[in-house]
Structure formats: structure tokens, C-alpha cells
């Protein structure tokens, strides 16, 4: 675990000046009139945490003349496109149709060569790997690479430096890169709880049936959390730390998303609301006196609310 921390420290140094230091808030308005710490990572460049892993992955490797390639449900693709543009590199991004028009337009905005693929994230990943072999471009994996995990880990390093006081942090899970960063940074120092949509429960399933178990993805958060199986890094850390995994249904996710807007005027995509959904629906029930923190991780609502 110390090795992970050293590597996350290095990633923070490597990406310094390229990322926003996203703000925090404390509020009693979200759940049961209990004080909850919240990190507003949906305010990161491109509207999600993903630039952390994208920048670290690119800057920690030699990039060939063909540039970079990525498969994405949308947010990772936007982050890679943004990072490549900032670093003056060519980028080719493959996304599934389910990514939605808002995320597709966001990727186009940053100037990447975009290919929309029929099917789900796994289909986009197949196409991205084929392009990697054909062109020699550097593959920037959305979640299951050490460089991606190190980059995402800078979020939790930053949060701790900002004064995180909670015992427990609730983190949304798709392929597992974000929560891997949490587990890698916190280790045994804080409890990390994995929260997934019932329609995209890769981690929950893998912890019970094995790392290579594939699922069929569905639901309101599938554009962001729609990996068919969990990353091996995430599974390994989860087994090592005996991480708790919980799931929430679409109705609970949409209720939490609406509650964030109604009470705090915070607009997040469904994937960004799953942690709050776990509290409000009772999927995760803190012990008396347990201090809880939420990560709001994505703001790319589809369709774009402002058109």
C-alpha cells in the first residue's frame, strides 16, 4: 500500500497545474439531517474525475506519432480528448451509441477523431484495441491500468489534504478505476464503500462469483458505469481490503439525482448520484456516530439541460 501512495504522490506531481482542485461542502440537507461531507468532483475539467487518470496515463508513458486511443462510455473519452488537446497530441476515441449526444458532442468539442460504435462499452473497447494494433497508438484504458488508478488516486490524496474528516467514503463503481484510486490511497485508514447500479453491478458480482464474471449492463447509469466486468486491479484491492459493495436501483438513483438538484441546486448525471442513493434508499446504513462522505463524480447530464 505504501508503494501505491508513493506512485499517487508522483502522479500528483506529474499532473500539477493541469487539474482543478475541486471544492468541498458540508451539508445536513442530503440525508436524515445528518452532516455529510461532499467533494464536488463533477466540477473537474470535462465534468468528471476522468482527466486525472487521462493526464497521468499520457504523461507517464512515451506517446507514439499515432497519438492516443481510448474506448469510453463518454466521460473517459472526453477526458482523453481534452488531455490530448492540451498536450498537442492526436486522439482517436471510440464510444458506444449509448454514450448519449451530450457526451458525444463534448468529445467532438475537444477535437478528437470520434467513432460511435453500435452496442455497449465492450464493443467500443474491441474497436479501440483493433485501432491500437493497426496504428500503434497508445491505449489509454478507462480503468484497469496502474497509471489510470494512480491518477484517480490523486483525487483522494487531494481530498485528505483538504481536511476530509469522515470515517467512510461512498464511491460509485463502473469498471473500478475510481474506487481503486480510493482503496490505493486510503488503504486501511478509512472505510471505502463501493456503490453500483443494479444494472451495472460488476464489482458486486465479481466479489461473489470471481474476477472474470461478465454481466449484461442496463439502467439509467449505464452510459457511465457500463463496463461488463470489473477491472483486475479493482478486484485485487477489493479482495485484499474486504471492501463492502452495495447496489441501488434506477428509481433510487433518479430520486437522489433529483434531491441534489432540489436541495442544493447541484446537477449531476445518474452515475454521480449513486453514492447518495445508497444512503437515501438504505442500501448502506452507517453505524451510530459514523461520519460519512460522498463523492459527486460526474455532471454530464444527457440531454444537455441547456440544449
matplotlib code that plots the C-alpha trace (Angstrom):
import matplotlib.pyplot as plt

x = [0.0, 2.9, 4.0, 0.6, 0.8, 4.3, 3.0, 0.0, 2.2, 4.3, 1.1, 0.0, 3.4, 3.2, -0.3, 0.2, -1.2, -3.3, -6.2, -8.7, -8.6, -12.3, -14.2, -15.8, -19.0, -20.7, -24.4, -27.3, -29.7, -29.0, -29.8, -31.6, -30.5, -27.0, -23.9, -22.4, -19.1, -19.2, -16.5, -17.7, -15.5, -18.2, -16.6, -13.4, -12.4, -14.8, -17.3, -15.9, -12.9, -11.6, -8.9, -6.9, -6.2, -6.0, -3.3, -1.3, -1.5, -0.3, 2.4, 3.9, 4.5, 6.1, 3.4, 4.0, 3.4, -0.1, -1.0, -3.5, -6.6, -9.4, -12.7, -15.2, -18.8, -18.3, -16.6, -13.2, -13.3, -13.9, -11.1, -8.6, -9.6, -9.2, -5.8, -4.6, -5.6, -3.8, -0.7, -1.0, -1.4, -3.7, -6.5, -9.0, -11.9, -14.4, -17.7, -20.9, -24.2, -25.5, -22.9, -25.6, -25.5, -24.2, -21.0, -20.5, -20.6, -18.3, -15.7, -16.1, -15.6, -12.1, -11.1, -10.6, -11.3, -14.6, -16.1, -19.5, -19.8, -23.1, -23.6, -22.1, -18.7, -17.2, -17.9, -16.1, -13.1, -12.8, -12.7, -10.1, -7.9, -8.1, -7.1, -4.2, -2.8, -3.3, -1.9, 0.5, -1.4, -1.1, -4.1, -5.4, -7.5, -10.5, -10.0, -7.8, -4.2, -1.8, -1.4, -5.2, -5.5, -2.6, -4.3, -7.7, -5.9, -4.8, -8.5, -8.4, -5.0, -6.3, -9.5, -7.5, -5.2, -8.3, -9.3, -11.5, -12.8, -15.2, -14.7, -16.4, -16.3, -19.0, -17.7, -19.5, -18.2, -18.3, -15.1, -13.4, -10.7, -12.1, -12.6, -9.2, -7.7, -9.6, -8.6, -5.0, -4.7, -6.7, -5.7, -6.9, -7.1, -10.7, -13.6, -14.4, -17.8, -18.5, -21.9, -23.2, -26.3, -28.2, -27.9, -24.1, -23.0, -19.7, -17.8, -20.7, -20.9, -17.2, -16.7, -19.2, -18.5, -14.9, -13.0, -13.7, -17.5, -19.3, -22.7, -25.2, -25.4, -28.5, -30.2, -30.0, -26.3, -25.1, -23.6, -21.0, -20.9, -21.5, -18.4, -19.3, -16.7, -14.7, -11.0, -8.4, -6.7, -10.0, -10.9, -7.5, -7.6, -11.2, -10.3, -7.3, -9.3, -12.6, -14.4, -18.1, -20.2, -23.8, -26.2, -29.1, -31.9, -32.7, -35.6, -33.2, -30.6, -33.1, -34.5, -31.0, -30.2, -33.4, -32.8, -29.3, -31.0, -34.0, -32.0, -28.6, -29.1, -26.3, -26.8, -25.1, -25.6, -27.1, -23.7, -22.8, -25.8, -25.4, -23.5, -26.3, -28.8, -27.2, -27.8, -31.3, -32.5, -30.9, -28.5, -25.7, -26.7, -24.0, -23.5, -24.5, -21.9, -20.2, -19.1, -19.9, -18.5, -19.9, -18.1, -20.1, -18.1, -19.9, -22.0, -22.5, -26.3, -27.9, -29.6, -27.8, -30.2, -29.3, -29.6]
y = [0.0, 2.4, 1.7, 2.9, 6.0, 6.8, 6.3, 8.5, 11.2, 11.0, 11.2, 14.4, 16.0, 14.9, 16.4, 19.5, 22.6, 20.5, 19.7, 21.6, 21.4, 20.7, 22.2, 20.6, 21.3, 20.0, 19.8, 18.5, 18.6, 15.3, 12.5, 12.2, 15.7, 14.2, 16.1, 14.7, 15.8, 16.2, 16.6, 18.3, 16.5, 17.0, 20.4, 18.9, 19.7, 17.9, 17.4, 14.3, 12.9, 11.2, 13.8, 12.8, 9.3, 10.5, 13.1, 10.7, 7.9, 10.1, 11.9, 8.7, 6.9, 7.5, 8.6, 7.3, 9.5, 8.0, 9.6, 8.0, 5.9, 5.2, 3.4, 5.1, 5.3, 9.0, 10.7, 8.9, 9.7, 13.4, 13.4, 11.7, 14.1, 17.1, 15.9, 15.1, 18.6, 20.3, 18.2, 18.7, 15.0, 13.3, 11.2, 8.7, 7.9, 5.0, 5.3, 3.2, 4.6, 4.6, 7.3, 9.9, 13.0, 15.3, 13.3, 12.7, 16.4, 17.0, 14.7, 16.4, 19.8, 18.8, 17.9, 14.2, 11.8, 10.2, 6.9, 5.9, 2.1, 0.0, -1.7, -1.1, -0.1, -3.6, -3.2, 0.2, -1.4, -4.1, -1.4, 0.7, -2.4, -3.1, 0.5, 0.3, -2.8, -1.2, 2.3, 1.8, 4.4, 4.4, 2.8, 4.8, 2.4, 3.8, 1.9, -1.2, 0.2, 1.3, 4.8, 5.3, 4.2, 6.4, 9.4, 8.7, 8.3, 11.9, 12.8, 11.1, 12.5, 16.0, 15.4, 14.3, 17.3, 19.5, 18.1, 15.1, 14.1, 11.1, 7.6, 6.2, 7.3, 6.2, 5.8, 5.0, 2.0, 1.2, -0.6, 0.2, 2.8, 5.5, 3.2, 1.6, 5.0, 5.4, 2.0, 2.5, 5.9, 5.2, 1.6, 0.6, 4.2, 4.8, 2.6, 2.7, 1.5, 0.6, 1.6, 0.4, 0.5, -2.9, -2.9, -2.4, -4.4, -5.6, -5.3, -6.7, -9.7, -10.3, -10.3, -13.2, -15.0, -14.2, -11.5, -12.7, -12.8, -10.7, -9.1, -7.6, -3.8, -1.8, 1.1, 4.9, 4.9, 2.5, 5.2, 6.0, 2.7, 0.2, -2.0, -5.7, -6.8, -5.3, -4.4, -6.9, -4.1, -3.2, -6.8, -7.4, -4.4, -5.2, -8.8, -7.5, -4.9, -6.8, -3.8, -3.6, -3.5, -2.4, -1.8, 0.6, 0.5, 3.1, 4.7, 5.3, 6.8, 9.2, 10.2, 11.0, 13.0, 15.0, 15.5, 17.0, 19.5, 20.3, 20.9, 22.1, 23.0, 20.5, 18.9, 15.6, 12.7, 9.5, 7.9, 10.9, 10.3, 6.6, 7.2, 9.4, 6.9, 4.2, 6.4, 7.6, 4.1, 2.3, 0.2, 1.4, 2.1, 3.9, 2.9, 5.4, 8.2, 7.1, 10.1, 9.7, 11.4, 11.4, 11.9, 13.6, 12.4, 13.4, 16.3, 15.3, 15.0, 13.8, 15.5, 18.8, 20.7, 24.0, 22.5]
z = [0.0, 0.7, -2.9, -4.2, -2.1, -3.5, -7.0, -6.4, -4.9, -8.2, -10.2, -8.3, -9.1, -12.7, -13.3, -11.2, -12.9, -15.3, -13.0, -10.9, -7.1, -6.7, -3.8, -0.7, 1.2, 4.3, 4.5, 6.5, 3.5, 1.8, 4.2, 7.5, 8.7, 9.2, 8.4, 5.2, 3.7, -0.1, -2.7, -5.9, -8.4, -11.1, -11.4, -12.7, -16.3, -18.8, -16.0, -14.3, -12.4, -15.5, -16.5, -13.5, -14.9, -18.5, -17.9, -15.7, -18.2, -21.1, -19.2, -17.6, -21.0, -24.3, -26.8, -30.4, -33.5, -33.9, -30.6, -28.2, -28.4, -25.9, -25.5, -23.3, -22.3, -22.7, -19.7, -20.2, -23.9, -23.2, -20.7, -23.1, -25.8, -23.5, -22.2, -25.7, -26.9, -24.0, -24.8, -28.5, -29.4, -31.8, -30.2, -31.6, -29.3, -29.6, -27.8, -27.9, -29.1, -25.5, -24.6, -25.5, -27.5, -24.7, -24.2, -27.9, -28.5, -25.6, -27.1, -30.5, -28.8, -27.8, -31.4, -31.2, -34.0, -32.8, -33.8, -32.5, -32.2, -32.1, -28.8, -25.3, -23.9, -24.5, -28.2, -28.2, -26.4, -29.1, -31.8, -29.8, -29.4, -33.1, -33.9, -31.4, -33.3, -36.7, -35.9, -33.0, -30.9, -27.2, -25.5, -22.5, -20.5, -18.8, -15.5, -15.5, -15.7, -12.9, -14.5, -14.5, -10.9, -9.8, -11.5, -9.9, -6.6, -6.7, -6.0, -2.6, -1.8, -2.6, -0.5, 2.5, 2.2, 2.2, 5.6, 4.9, 8.4, 7.5, 8.6, 5.5, 1.8, -0.6, -4.2, -7.4, -9.4, -13.1, -14.2, -11.0, -11.7, -9.3, -6.4, -7.0, -6.5, -3.2, -2.0, -3.1, -1.3, 1.9, 2.5, 5.9, 7.2, 6.1, 5.1, 1.4, 0.2, -3.4, -4.7, -8.0, -10.1, -10.1, -13.9, -13.8, -10.7, -12.0, -8.7, -6.5, -8.9, -9.2, -5.4, -5.2, -8.4, -9.5, -11.3, -14.8, -14.4, -17.1, -16.8, -19.2, -18.5, -18.3, -16.5, -16.1, -15.3, -18.0, -20.1, -17.3, -15.3, -18.1, -18.0, -18.4, -15.9, -13.1, -13.6, -12.2, -10.2, -8.5, -7.8, -6.3, -4.0, -3.1, -2.0, -0.1, 1.8, 2.1, 0.7, 1.2, -2.1, -2.3, -5.2, -5.8, -8.3, -11.0, -9.0, -6.1, -8.4, -10.0, -6.6, -5.4, -8.5, -8.1, -4.4, -5.1, -7.5, -5.3, -2.1, -3.3, -7.0, -7.8, -11.2, -11.6, -14.0, -12.6, -12.0, -9.9, -7.6, -6.8, -3.5, -2.2, -3.5, -1.2, 1.8, 1.0, -0.1, 2.9, 0.8, 3.1, 6.7, 8.8, 12.4, 15.0, 15.0, 11.8, 9.7, 6.0, 2.9, -0.6, -3.9, -6.7, -9.7, -12.9, -14.3, -17.9, -17.9, -21.2, -22.9, -22.1, -19.9, -21.6, -25.1]

ax = plt.figure().add_subplot(projection="3d")
ax.plot(x, y, z, "-o")
ax.set_aspect("equal")
plt.show()
